[in-house]
Amino acid sequence: MKLQQLKYLIAVRDHNLNVSVASDALYTSQPGVSKQIGLLESELGVRIFERRGKHLHRITPVGEEIIKCAEAMLNIEGKIKAISREYLDPTVGTLNIHTTHTIARYLLPKSVTYFTKKYPKISFHLHPVMSATKEQISKGYSDFSIVAHEIGFDKELIALPAYLWTLSLVVPQDHPLAKVKKPSLEQLCQFPILSYESGATGRQVQDRVFQAAGLSPNYYMTVMDAGVIKRYVELGFGIGIISSLVANDHDAPGLVAINLEHLFEPCPAQICFSKSILLQNYMYDFISSFSPHLTKEVIQNVMQQPTQARIDELLAGVELPVY
């Protein structure tokens, strides 16, 4: 059994059992991947994949268990390499961060500037995405994911409170609400609303408040990208309810931003990473530069807690930045 064979198994699993696509991702040949998987199955005496003709159809039950163990073994391999790299030169390494476009644009530049100046030899990779799923984070596709919502407890994840973000109203300068300092829910319901898609954290906060008040807002358009919402508000499609970070950006001088903290509670954001990742000192440094309350000591204490209740108890009273 070779570690390379285990890497092939996981790559094929992660690419919907398409050996051709998996081999491209691995920068190797399709026949080579197929051969190594076949050799591993012969050595183990079991079928990891069921086949239909020349194509893989599904992962067998025993294959699921084997791939789970393969992931654990490769995680250990990664930790061994990381330990040796940090011993040889703690200033060399890589840092991969998945986050939303809004966080990448408005919140990360300060930390990225600090980090790249302090660690010029570390390769920094920022991957803006619409959202990062719990599965993507647990599989370690990035070192960290910074998400604008709560991930929830997962035995394979560490999710740390990063900050709170607020919602604001954006309207054209000549709109009837432009000079209202604290618009009411009833006033918002008088106009077509452009906001986040149903299920998004900012939208969930709005839905709870409107429902509690017995109101039915007219969500005329829903988009996950707050910048797109601003653009359509400029075009006169309605009023926008979006993150204050984006609302207060001066990229649209014809719009007015009005904070809605008096109506909607702040929304949570989290820094998440897989428990299988070996955190390097420079990783701790990056986290604390972004969220000063998350020191190395705090993070290590959180990682030792067996339940979410214990984690919540440890972090109780922590004052989060609000944006």
TISEBA-732009 format. One line per 2 residues: their letters; for each residue x, y, z of C-alpha. Coordinates in steps of 0.25 Angstrom, whole numbers, plus 5000, padded with zeros to 4 digits. Each point is the difference from the previous one (the first is absolute). Layout:
BEGIN
A	X:Y:Z ~ ...
! end
This chain:
BEGIN
MK	5000:5000:5000 ~ 5005:5014:4996
LQ	4996:5013:5005 ~ 4999:5004:4985
QL	4989:4990:4998 ~ 4992:5006:5012
KY	5001:5014:4994 ~ 4995:4994:4987
LI	4988:4994:5007 ~ 4996:5013:5007
AV	5002:5008:4987 ~ 4991:4991:4992
RD	4990:5001:5012 ~ 5001:5015:5000
HN	4998:5001:4984 ~ 4986:4992:5000
LN	5007:4987:4996 ~ 5005:5006:4987
VS	5014:4994:4999 ~ 5004:5009:4988
VA	4997:5013:5008 ~ 5007:4994:5012
SD	5012:4997:4992 ~ 5001:5014:4994
AL	4999:5006:5014 ~ 5011:4991:5005
YT	5009:5003:4987 ~ 5001:4986:4996
SQ	4994:4990:4990 ~ 4986:4994:5001
PG	5006:4986:4997 ~ 5010:5002:5011
VS	4989:5003:5011 ~ 4991:4989:4995
KQ	5012:4990:5001 ~ 5004:5004:5014
IG	4986:4999:5005 ~ 4999:4986:4994
LL	5013:4996:5007 ~ 4995:5005:5013
ES	4987:4993:4999 ~ 5007:4987:4996
EL	5010:5001:5012 ~ 4988:5003:5010
GV	4991:4989:4993 ~ 4988:5009:5000
RI	4993:5009:4990 ~ 5001:5015:5004
FE	4992:5004:4988 ~ 4988:4994:4993
RR	5002:5000:4985 ~ 4990:5001:4988
GK	5009:4997:4988 ~ 5012:5008:5000
HL	4994:5011:5009 ~ 4999:5000:5015
HR	4986:5000:5005 ~ 5000:5002:5015
IT	5009:4998:5012 ~ 4998:4986:5007
PV	4997:5000:5015 ~ 5013:4995:5004
GE	5006:5010:4990 ~ 4994:5011:5008
EI	5007:4995:5013 ~ 5013:4998:4992
IK	4999:5015:4995 ~ 4997:5005:5013
CA	5013:4993:5006 ~ 5008:5005:4988
EA	4996:5015:5003 ~ 5005:4998:5015
ML	5013:4994:4995 ~ 5002:5011:4990
NI	4997:5010:5011 ~ 5011:4994:5009
EG	5009:5001:4988 ~ 4997:5014:4998
KI	5003:5003:5015 ~ 5013:4993:5000
KA	5004:5008:4988 ~ 4995:5013:5007
IS	5008:4997:5012 ~ 5013:4998:4993
RE	4998:5012:4991 ~ 4998:5009:5013
YL	5012:4994:5006 ~ 5009:5003:4988
DP	4994:5014:4997 ~ 4988:5005:5008
TV	4999:5012:4990 ~ 4997:4991:4988
GT	4987:4994:4997 ~ 4986:5002:4993
LN	4987:5006:5005 ~ 4987:4997:4993
IH	4988:5008:5004 ~ 4986:4998:4994
TT	4990:5012:5003 ~ 4989:5008:4994
HT	5002:5011:4990 ~ 4995:5010:5010
IA	5010:4996:5011 ~ 5012:4999:4990
RY	4997:5014:4995 ~ 4996:5008:5013
LL	5006:4993:5012 ~ 5012:4991:4996
PK	5010:5011:4993 ~ 5005:5005:5013
SV	5004:4986:5005 ~ 5005:4995:4987
TY	5009:5013:4999 ~ 5005:4997:5014
FT	5002:4985:4998 ~ 5007:5001:4986
KK	5010:5011:5006 ~ 5003:4991:5012
YP	5001:4987:4992 ~ 5005:5003:4986
KI	5005:4986:4998 ~ 4986:4994:5003
SF	4991:4998:4987 ~ 4987:5006:5003
HL	4988:4996:4992 ~ 4986:5007:5002
HP	4988:4993:4993 ~ 4987:5008:5000
VM	4988:4992:4999 ~ 4985:5002:5002
SA	5000:4991:5012 ~ 5008:4989:5006
TK	4992:4987:5004 ~ 5003:4992:5013
EQ	5004:4988:4991 ~ 5011:5009:4993
IS	5005:5005:5013 ~ 5001:4986:5006
KG	5007:4995:4988 ~ 5011:5010:5002
YS	4999:5006:4986 ~ 5006:5013:5007
DF	5007:5003:5013 ~ 4989:5009:5004
SI	4987:5004:4996 ~ 4994:5013:5004
VA	4985:5000:4999 ~ 4989:5010:5002
HE	4991:4990:5008 ~ 5001:4990:5011
IG	5004:4986:4995 ~ 4995:4993:5012
FD	5006:4989:5009 ~ 5008:4989:4992
KE	5009:4990:5006 ~ 5010:5002:4989
LI	5000:5015:5000 ~ 5005:5012:5009
AL	4991:5012:4998 ~ 5004:5013:5007
PA	4992:5012:5001 ~ 5007:5011:4991
YL	4991:5012:5001 ~ 4986:5005:4998
WT	4995:5007:4988 ~ 4987:5009:4999
LS	4990:5003:4989 ~ 4998:5014:4994
LV	4989:5005:4990 ~ 5005:5006:4987
VP	4991:5009:4992 ~ 5002:5011:4989
QD	5002:5014:5005 ~ 4987:5005:4995
HP	4992:4988:5007 ~ 4989:5003:5010
LA	5008:4992:5011 ~ 5014:5007:4997
KV	4998:5010:5011 ~ 4993:4991:5010
KK	5011:4997:5011 ~ 4993:4988:5006
PS	4990:4994:4990 ~ 4989:4990:5005
LE	4997:4986:4996 ~ 4987:5006:4994
QL	5007:5010:4992 ~ 5009:4990:4994
CQ	4988:4991:4996 ~ 4995:5011:4992
FP	5011:4998:4989 ~ 5005:4989:4992
IL	5012:4994:5007 ~ 5013:4995:4995
SY	5008:4991:5009 ~ 5007:4987:5002
ES	4994:4987:4996 ~ 4991:4992:5010
GA	5009:4992:5009 ~ 5012:5010:5001
TG	5003:5005:5014 ~ 4996:5014:4997
RQ	4987:4996:4994 ~ 4997:4990:5011
VQ	5001:5012:5010 ~ 4991:5008:4992
DR	4990:4989:4998 ~ 4999:4998:5015
VF	4997:5015:5003 ~ 4990:5002:4989
QA	4993:4987:5004 ~ 5000:5004:5015
AG	4993:5013:4996 ~ 4990:4993:4991
LS	5005:5007:4988 ~ 5002:4994:4986
PN	5011:5008:4993 ~ 5001:5000:4984
YY	5013:4994:4997 ~ 5000:5004:4985
MT	5014:4995:4997 ~ 5010:4991:5008
VM	5015:4999:4997 ~ 5011:4995:5009
DA	5010:5011:4995 ~ 4997:5013:5007
GV	5008:5008:4990 ~ 4990:4995:4989
IK	4988:5004:5010 ~ 5006:5014:5001
RY	5001:5001:4985 ~ 4985:4997:4998
VE	4996:5009:5011 ~ 5007:5011:4991
LG	4992:4996:4988 ~ 4987:5002:5008
FG	4995:4986:5002 ~ 4998:5002:5015
IG	5006:5002:5014 ~ 5012:4991:5004
II	5003:4994:5014 ~ 5014:4995:5000
SS	5013:4999:5008 ~ 5004:5014:5006
LV	5014:4997:4995 ~ 4995:5001:4986
AN	4989:5010:5002 ~ 5010:5010:5006
DH	5010:4998:4988 ~ 5001:5013:4992
DA	5000:4993:4987 ~ 4986:5005:4997
PG	4999:5015:5003 ~ 4985:5000:4996
LV	4996:4991:5011 ~ 4997:5003:5015
AI	5004:4990:5011 ~ 4991:4999:5013
NL	5004:4990:5011 ~ 4989:4991:5004
EH	5006:4995:5013 ~ 4987:5006:5007
LF	4992:4989:4992 ~ 5009:4988:4998
EP	5010:4994:5009 ~ 5015:4998:4996
CP	5003:4988:4992 ~ 5012:4990:5004
AQ	5012:4997:4992 ~ 5010:4989:5003
IC	5014:4995:4997 ~ 4999:4985:4998
FS	5010:4989:4997 ~ 5001:4985:5001
KS	5005:4994:5012 ~ 5010:4991:4992
IL	5008:5013:4996 ~ 5013:5002:5008
LQ	5000:5015:5003 ~ 5013:5007:4998
NY	5005:5012:5008 ~ 4998:5009:4988
MY	4985:4995:4999 ~ 4997:5004:5014
DF	5006:5013:4997 ~ 4991:5002:4988
IS	4988:4997:5008 ~ 5003:5009:5011
SF	5003:5011:4990 ~ 4986:4999:4995
SP	4993:4997:5013 ~ 5009:5005:5011
HL	4991:4993:5011 ~ 5005:4987:4994
TK	5013:4998:5005 ~ 5009:4987:4999
EV	4996:4997:5015 ~ 4985:5002:4997
IQ	5001:4991:4988 ~ 5008:4989:5006
NV	4990:5000:5012 ~ 4988:4999:4990
MQ	5006:4988:4993 ~ 5001:4992:5013
QP	4985:5002:5003 ~ 4992:4987:4998
TQ	4986:5007:4997 ~ 4995:5012:4994
AR	4994:5004:5014 ~ 5014:5000:5006
ID	5005:5009:4988 ~ 4988:5010:5002
EL	5003:5000:5015 ~ 5015:5003:4997
LA	4997:5011:4991 ~ 4988:5006:5008
GV	5002:5015:5002 ~ 5010:5002:4988
EL	4997:5013:4994 ~ 5000:4999:4985
PV	5003:5011:4990 ~ 4987:5006:4993
Y	5000:5004:4985
! end
